[in-house]
């Protein structure tokens, strides 16, 4: 720690920790705050109801931010079917 600021090396990665695709340092798994909600809306969707949540990951060394969403939900929405709920099969939108 220098001047009260933690160094990247102060954070030991645990097995399975996400690493930055730009610099290889540890990425923190967090969330995205955009006032109410930030969601991914696929190109062929009808709008906000046909959207899926985003997760965010930030590199603790270079600041690179990566957003991710559920790829199954995106494929279902692009095909015009509802994404499956746990224990249920997809159905038409």
Secondary structure, DSSP 8 states (H G I E B T S, - for coil): -BTTB--GGGS---TT--B-TTT--BEEEE----TT--EEE-TTS-STTSEEE-EEEEETTT--EEEE--HHHHHHHHHTB----TT----B-
